Amino acid sequence: MSALGRNESTALELGHRFGPDTIALRRALHEVPEYDLDLPRTQRLILDALEGLDLEITLGKTLSSVTAVLRGGKGPGPVVLLRGDMDALPVTERVDVPWASKNPGYMHACGHDLHVAGLVGAVRILHELRAELAGDVVFMFQPGEETTGGAPIMIREGLLDIAGRRVDAAYCLHVQSAGDPLGMWNSRPGPFMAAADQFHVRVVGAGGHGAEPYRTKDPIPVLCEMVTGLQAMVTRQFNVFDPVVLTVGKIAGGTKENIIPDDAFFDATIRTFSEQTRHGVATAAVRLVEGIAAAHGLTVEAEYQLGYPVTVNDETEYEFARDTIVDLFGPERFRLRPDPKVGAEDMSYVLNEVPGAYVNLSACASPDYQNAPANHSPLANFDDSILPDASALLAELALRRLTRG
């Protein structure tokens, strides 16, 4: 029985039976955080944890991914994918625990160590129940979620067809270190997380003495006009009910107060929740900065880079995931998230290809969950006692989805 829930299932019972090993794996992973796409120690820990199980394992060609296929005893049938991301962040840990990071300057500040351990726990549960599986399960251990995006690389390397048939549905969970009490699940149908794009702008003028600006083409005030113009563009050209978040996070230009530079730069992040608005912003932002530059007799180099797409929960798969959570843990442990999150996720690439659902689980270690340090903080503290429930939910989603067909 779940320590936090009230209903019993075989997956829950197995999740708690395997719980001590799952928690021990999480703590071993937490000590050796690795960054981006090359995660050899993390990969080794995963492979060691899967050793001896009846799995078809494939390693990534250009990244340290691990993909494992479990064949069901009642197959062939549908194929379900379960995902856990592996990478850490360039953050110096300030949480005083025995299993704190031993890799200076890096920390599992977003809880991906819990994702990996929880997914290994799900592998063990489903391996125990493999005779009951009416299809196959693909386990996706993915590097690079925080950086260049490991999911599209894994897709290009054949992830979605690795079982010999196309994946039919995909599920994943993400832990939170703040925002909800320990053990609370949340999700929503439709857009769940934003697309995250980058806008890089160089304003090109002609420098000179600050006492004689009329002899120059000063890029600084033109850049400032662009920044304010972009904010006006967001509120005047795009529907407030299909929101755009545009933040200029970096501005650079000049060397001294009395020298007008030749050029100036700014970088922005742009978050959107639909493909139509996303591509509309890309066009409008470039048009705006080009127009402002031309109005002042300057030129501009503008590069709009598409990043992670919108993470969208398929409505049917969301309802299925919600109902499974409520059935396993009780309705008091599920909260409908009213609004999407403005963060971004490269699980979006998988959910663009196959229907699925993305859910959050609170692993907040503080009773003051509203004010606890959030994910990405050097003080983010995750309570790994929720790992048996995380493993059980992932396993139960696969079991039920394969039975449903």
Buried (B, 14 or more C-beta within 10 A) or exposed (E): EBEBBEEEBBBBBBBBBBBEBBBBBBBBBBBBBBBBBBBEBBBEBBBEBBEEBEBBBBEBEEBBBBBBBBBBEEBEBBBBBBBBBBBBBEBEBBBEEEBBBEBEEBBBBBBBBBBBBBBBBBBBBBBBBBEBBBBBBBBBBBBBBBBBBBBBBBBEBEBBEBBEBEBBBBBBBBBBBBBBBBBBBBBBBEBBBBBBBBBBBBBBBBBBEBEEEEEBBBBBBBBBBBBEBBEEBBEEBBEEEBBBEBEBEEBEBBEEEEEBBBBBBBBBBBBBBBEEBBBBBBEBBBEBBBEBBEEBEBBBBBEBEEBBBBBBBBEEBBEBBBEBBBBBBBEEBBBEBEEBBBBBBBBBBBBBBBBBBBBBBBBBBBEEBEEBBBBBBBBBBBBBBBBBBBBBBBBBBBBBBBBEE
